[in-house]
Amino acid sequence: MEDVLHQLYDTVLSRKSEKAEGSYTCYLFEQGLDKILKKCGEECSEVIIAAKNGKQEDTVGELSDLLYHLVVLMVNENIPLESVEAELALRSGKTGNLKTFHQVDHNT
């Protein structure tokens, strides 16, 4: 998967600097951050719905759409893929970091 994500990142990065006629990625960059964020939100919602409906094929497709839009966001915000990989590597080494949540007594 790493190679695929790197290829996707490189393609999106090239679209930002070299405009391609009819490119959806170029369209997103032209529309700006608000449009990119809107698409990330939409795709996230579609992942949730697909997962809830229980069709793995649909969920995989929606996850792929979300990952693509997140990569567009990363490129737009000048976040290198390596920065996200490094953060994930740091987190993968942590254990026992379950957050404790404040308990609310609904009876009072």
MDAnalysis code that builds the backbone (N, CA, C; Angstrom):
import MDAnalysis as mda
import numpy as np

u = mda.Universe.empty(324, n_residues=108, atom_resindex=np.repeat(np.arange(108), 3), trajectory=True)
u.add_TopologyAttr("name", ["N", "CA", "C"] * 108)
u.add_TopologyAttr("resid", np.arange(1, 109))
u.add_TopologyAttr("resname", ["MET", "GLU", "ASP", "VAL", "LEU", "HIS", "GLN", "LEU", "TYR", "ASP", "THR", "VAL", "LEU", "SER", "ARG", "LYS", "SER", "GLU", "LYS", "ALA", "GLU", "GLY", "SER", "TYR", "THR", "CYS", "TYR", "LEU", "PHE", "GLU", "GLN", "GLY", "LEU", "ASP", "LYS", "ILE", "LEU", "LYS", "LYS", "CYS", "GLY", "GLU", "GLU", "CYS", "SER", "GLU", "VAL", "ILE", "ILE", "ALA", "ALA", "LYS", "ASN", "GLY", "LYS", "GLN", "GLU", "ASP", "THR", "VAL", "GLY", "GLU", "LEU", "SER", "ASP", "LEU", "LEU", "TYR", "HIS", "LEU", "VAL", "VAL", "LEU", "MET", "VAL", "ASN", "GLU", "ASN", "ILE", "PRO", "LEU", "GLU", "SER", "VAL", "GLU", "ALA", "GLU", "LEU", "ALA", "LEU", "ARG", "SER", "GLY", "LYS", "THR", "GLY", "ASN", "LEU", "LYS", "THR", "PHE", "HIS", "GLN", "VAL", "ASP", "HIS", "ASN", "THR"])
u.atoms.positions = np.array([
    [0.834, -1.197, 0.000],
    [0.000, 0.000, 0.000],
    [0.873, 1.253, 0.000],
    [2.029, 1.154, 0.648],
    [2.903, 2.324, 0.742],
    [3.240, 2.865, -0.638],
    [3.580, 1.981, -1.573],
    [3.923, 2.434, -2.915],
    [2.743, 3.127, -3.590],
    [1.555, 2.598, -3.394],
    [0.362, 3.182, -4.006],
    [0.116, 4.574, -3.446],
    [0.249, 4.732, -2.145],
    [0.043, 6.051, -1.546],
    [1.104, 7.044, -2.015],
    [2.341, 6.586, -2.131],
    [3.398, 7.467, -2.624],
    [3.135, 7.867, -4.077],
    [2.690, 6.932, -4.877],
    [2.366, 7.243, -6.272],
    [1.218, 8.236, -6.349],
    [0.200, 8.013, -5.535],
    [-0.935, 8.932, -5.508],
    [-0.480, 10.320, -5.073],
    [0.306, 10.377, -4.016],
    [0.795, 11.659, -3.520],
    [1.587, 12.384, -4.614],
    [2.476, 11.663, -5.280],
    [3.293, 12.265, -6.342],
    [2.436, 12.768, -7.498],
    [1.408, 12.008, -7.850],
    [0.510, 12.428, -8.927],
    [-0.242, 13.697, -8.537],
    [-0.777, 13.718, -7.326],
    [-1.511, 14.894, -6.848],
    [-0.574, 16.096, -6.775],
    [0.631, 15.881, -6.296],
    [1.623, 16.955, -6.218],
    [1.920, 17.526, -7.599],
    [2.039, 16.664, -8.589],
    [2.312, 17.141, -9.948],
    [1.125, 17.908, -10.520],
    [-0.083, 17.514, -10.151],
    [-1.275, 18.223, -10.632],
    [-1.352, 19.640, -10.060],
    [-0.798, 19.814, -8.875],
    [-0.823, 21.138, -8.262],
    [0.075, 22.108, -9.035],
    [1.197, 21.602, -9.528],
    [2.136, 22.487, -10.221],
    [1.948, 22.494, -11.733],
    [1.477, 21.398, -12.289],
    [1.294, 21.287, -13.741],
    [-0.180, 21.055, -14.028],
    [-0.870, 22.101, -14.362],
    [-2.310, 22.008, -14.608],
    [-2.591, 21.095, -15.804],
    [-3.511, 20.161, -15.608],
    [-3.910, 19.237, -16.669],
    [-5.372, 19.514, -17.023],
    [-5.629, 19.690, -18.285],
    [-6.986, 19.961, -18.781],
    [-7.933, 18.847, -18.357],
    [-9.051, 19.214, -17.746],
    [-10.071, 18.243, -17.370],
    [-9.744, 17.433, -16.134],
    [-8.701, 17.800, -15.413],
    [-8.299, 17.058, -14.220],
    [-9.157, 17.460, -13.027],
    [-9.766, 16.466, -12.390],
    [-10.562, 16.720, -11.186],
    [-9.673, 17.253, -10.068],
    [-8.460, 16.728, -9.974],
    [-7.531, 17.178, -8.948],
    [-7.204, 18.655, -9.135],
    [-6.942, 19.058, -10.375],
    [-6.675, 20.473, -10.664],
    [-7.888, 21.329, -10.318],
    [-9.071, 20.815, -10.616],
    [-10.306, 21.522, -10.267],
    [-10.371, 21.776, -8.764],
    [-10.054, 20.758, -7.973],
    [-10.091, 20.925, -6.521],
    [-9.108, 22.000, -6.072],
    [-7.899, 21.988, -6.617],
    [-6.913, 23.011, -6.254],
    [-7.384, 24.405, -6.667],
    [-8.003, 24.503, -7.821],
    [-8.510, 25.800, -8.290],
    [-9.616, 26.319, -7.376],
    [-10.449, 25.422, -6.871],
    [-11.560, 25.819, -6.002],
    [-11.079, 26.210, -4.603],
    [-9.981, 25.629, -4.169],
    [-9.381, 26.025, -2.910],
    [-9.731, 25.148, -1.720],
    [-9.236, 25.580, -0.584],
    [-9.316, 24.800, 0.648],
    [-10.751, 24.473, 1.046],
    [-11.664, 25.428, 0.958],
    [-13.037, 25.151, 1.377],
    [-13.648, 23.987, 0.597],
    [-13.421, 23.941, -0.698],
    [-13.956, 22.857, -1.532],
    [-13.302, 21.528, -1.162],
    [-11.989, 21.553, -0.959],
    [-11.275, 20.321, -0.585],
    [-11.793, 19.800, 0.747],
    [-11.962, 20.681, 1.711],
    [-12.479, 20.272, 3.019],
    [-13.910, 19.744, 2.915],
    [-14.718, 20.385, 2.099],
    [-16.099, 19.928, 1.890],
    [-16.106, 18.508, 1.334],
    [-15.226, 18.250, 0.364],
    [-15.160, 16.910, -0.223],
    [-14.669, 15.889, 0.800],
    [-13.710, 16.253, 1.635],
    [-13.239, 15.343, 2.683],
    [-14.390, 14.985, 3.616],
    [-15.171, 15.984, 4.003],
    [-16.318, 15.741, 4.871],
    [-17.365, 14.853, 4.223],
    [-17.656, 15.130, 2.958],
    [-18.636, 14.311, 2.236],
    [-18.181, 12.865, 2.150],
    [-16.918, 12.680, 1.801],
    [-16.402, 11.316, 1.655],
    [-16.372, 10.590, 2.988],
    [-16.067, 11.295, 4.058],
    [-16.078, 10.687, 5.384],
    [-17.479, 10.183, 5.731],
    [-18.468, 10.998, 5.440],
    [-19.858, 10.597, 5.687],
    [-20.229, 9.377, 4.855],
    [-19.760, 9.336, 3.617],
    [-20.066, 8.208, 2.742],
    [-19.385, 6.926, 3.225],
    [-18.196, 7.047, 3.831],
    [-17.540, 5.885, 4.426],
    [-18.395, 5.339, 5.567],
    [-18.876, 6.234, 6.398],
    [-19.690, 5.829, 7.548],
    [-20.948, 5.099, 7.084],
    [-21.620, 5.653, 6.099],
    [-22.853, 5.040, 5.592],
    [-22.574, 3.683, 4.962],
    [-21.514, 3.607, 4.153],
    [-21.179, 2.338, 3.498],
    [-20.833, 1.268, 4.532],
    [-20.063, 1.646, 5.537],
    [-19.694, 0.677, 6.577],
    [-20.920, 0.219, 7.350],
    [-21.813, 1.146, 7.647],
    [-23.034, 0.805, 8.372],
    [-23.909, -0.140, 7.548],
    [-23.918, 0.053, 6.235],
    [-24.720, -0.812, 5.366],
    [-24.107, -2.191, 5.183],
    [-22.856, -2.351, 5.576],
    [-22.246, -3.672, 5.620],
    [-21.771, -4.252, 4.302],
    [-21.699, -3.440, 3.249],
    [-21.201, -3.955, 1.971],
    [-19.730, -3.573, 1.844],
    [-18.862, -4.556, 2.029],
    [-17.429, -4.296, 2.052],
    [-16.940, -3.631, 0.768],
    [-17.446, -4.047, -0.379],
    [-17.031, -3.468, -1.657],
    [-17.323, -1.964, -1.693],
    [-18.489, -1.575, -1.219],
    [-18.848, -0.157, -1.175],
    [-17.961, 0.604, -0.191],
    [-17.694, -0.019, 0.951],
    [-16.855, 0.624, 1.962],
    [-15.438, 0.827, 1.433],
    [-14.897, -0.149, 0.744],
    [-13.556, -0.028, 0.160],
    [-13.521, 1.120, -0.846],
    [-14.531, 1.232, -1.663],
    [-14.591, 2.315, -2.638],
    [-14.646, 3.675, -1.971],
    [-15.461, 3.791, -0.938],
    [-15.588, 5.071, -0.232],
    [-14.320, 5.402, 0.551],
    [-13.686, 4.388, 1.138],
    [-12.407, 4.621, 1.816],
    [-11.357, 5.129, 0.827],
    [-11.360, 4.566, -0.363],
    [-10.419, 5.007, -1.397],
    [-10.678, 6.452, -1.791],
    [-11.953, 6.817, -1.937],
    [-12.300, 8.207, -2.239],
    [-11.821, 9.140, -1.131],
    [-12.040, 8.740, 0.122],
    [-11.625, 9.561, 1.256],
    [-10.110, 9.721, 1.286],
    [-9.385, 8.631, 1.106],
    [-7.924, 8.717, 1.109],
    [-7.423, 9.638, 0.007],
    [-8.018, 9.550, -1.170],
    [-7.638, 10.443, -2.268],
    [-7.832, 11.904, -1.858],
    [-8.994, 12.233, -1.318],
    [-9.270, 13.615, -0.947],
    [-8.383, 14.077, 0.208],
    [-8.031, 13.177, 1.112],
    [-7.099, 13.528, 2.180],
    [-5.710, 13.824, 1.622],
    [-5.308, 13.081, 0.601],
    [-4.017, 13.350, -0.044],
    [-4.053, 14.719, -0.726],
    [-5.158, 15.046, -1.381],
    [-5.292, 16.377, -1.986],
    [-5.158, 17.442, -0.900],
    [-5.785, 17.238, 0.248],
    [-5.681, 18.172, 1.361],
    [-4.233, 18.292, 1.829],
    [-3.550, 17.164, 1.967],
    [-2.158, 17.190, 2.398],
    [-1.299, 18.009, 1.437],
    [-1.458, 17.778, 0.145],
    [-0.675, 18.514, -0.846],
    [-1.034, 19.995, -0.802],
    [-2.304, 20.287, -0.700],
    [-2.740, 21.686, -0.648],
    [-2.117, 22.421, 0.540],
    [-1.991, 21.713, 1.646],
    [-1.467, 22.311, 2.878],
    [0.036, 22.098, 3.039],
    [0.690, 21.608, 1.984],
    [2.149, 21.383, 1.991],
    [2.598, 20.447, 3.105],
    [1.813, 19.406, 3.331],
    [2.151, 18.388, 4.327],
    [2.736, 17.191, 3.594],
    [4.010, 16.914, 3.794],
    [4.618, 15.763, 3.114],
    [4.034, 14.448, 3.637],
    [3.894, 13.503, 2.755],
    [3.413, 12.175, 3.140],
    [4.319, 11.581, 4.217],
    [5.595, 11.868, 4.130],
    [6.549, 11.345, 5.111],
    [6.250, 11.855, 6.526],
    [5.693, 13.041, 6.638],
    [5.331, 13.562, 7.964],
    [4.212, 12.742, 8.586],
    [3.235, 12.374, 7.772],
    [2.136, 11.551, 8.271],
    [2.645, 10.145, 8.586],
    [3.497, 9.611, 7.733],
    [4.076, 8.285, 7.988],
    [4.873, 8.283, 9.294],
    [5.647, 9.341, 9.536],
    [6.436, 9.430, 10.763],
    [5.531, 9.492, 11.990],
    [4.445, 10.251, 11.892],
    [3.507, 10.338, 13.010],
    [2.842, 8.985, 13.277],
    [2.459, 8.299, 12.213],
    [1.856, 6.972, 12.386],
    [2.852, 5.989, 12.999],
    [4.115, 6.100, 12.602],
    [5.151, 5.233, 13.161],
    [5.318, 5.493, 14.653],
    [5.292, 6.761, 15.046],
    [5.371, 7.090, 16.471],
    [4.205, 6.503, 17.236],
    [3.037, 6.645, 16.672],
    [1.839, 6.155, 17.351],
    [1.792, 4.634, 17.413],
    [2.349, 3.965, 16.431],
    [2.289, 2.499, 16.415],
    [3.116, 1.901, 17.536],
    [4.057, 2.659, 18.055],
    [4.878, 2.168, 19.152],
    [4.273, 2.379, 20.521],
    [3.189, 3.110, 20.590],
    [2.555, 3.404, 21.879],
    [1.582, 2.294, 22.253],
    [1.591, 1.944, 23.524],
    [0.590, 1.016, 24.048],
    [0.053, 1.593, 25.343],
    [-1.120, 1.194, 25.697],
    [-1.707, 1.639, 26.953],
    [-2.061, 3.116, 26.960],
    [-2.391, 3.653, 25.779],
    [-2.713, 5.079, 25.722],
    [-4.210, 5.319, 25.543],
    [-5.000, 4.382, 26.019],
    [-6.443, 4.556, 25.967],
    [-6.822, 5.737, 26.835],
    [-7.545, 6.642, 26.249],
    [-7.950, 7.835, 26.991],
    [-9.090, 7.474, 27.939],
    [-9.050, 8.055, 29.113],
    [-10.161, 7.874, 30.038],
    [-11.144, 9.010, 29.821],
    [-12.378, 8.663, 29.759],
    [-13.411, 9.633, 29.473],
    [-14.127, 10.013, 30.757],
    [-14.524, 11.255, 30.804],
    [-15.275, 11.762, 31.954],
    [-16.625, 11.066, 31.992],
    [-16.936, 10.495, 33.133],
    [-18.215, 9.826, 33.304],
    [-19.260, 10.849, 33.751],
    [-20.366, 10.847, 33.109],
    [-21.461, 11.759, 33.456],
    [-22.545, 10.947, 34.126],
    [-22.974, 11.426, 35.274],
    [-24.070, 10.789, 35.983],
    [-25.367, 11.424, 35.493],
    [-26.088, 10.713, 34.646],
    [-27.320, 11.239, 34.064],
    [-28.490, 11.220, 35.054],
    [-28.281, 10.621, 36.219],
    [-29.351, 10.532, 37.213],
    [-29.392, 11.741, 38.134],
    [-28.429, 12.642, 37.997],
    [-28.418, 13.826, 38.887],
    [-28.702, 15.073, 38.133],
])
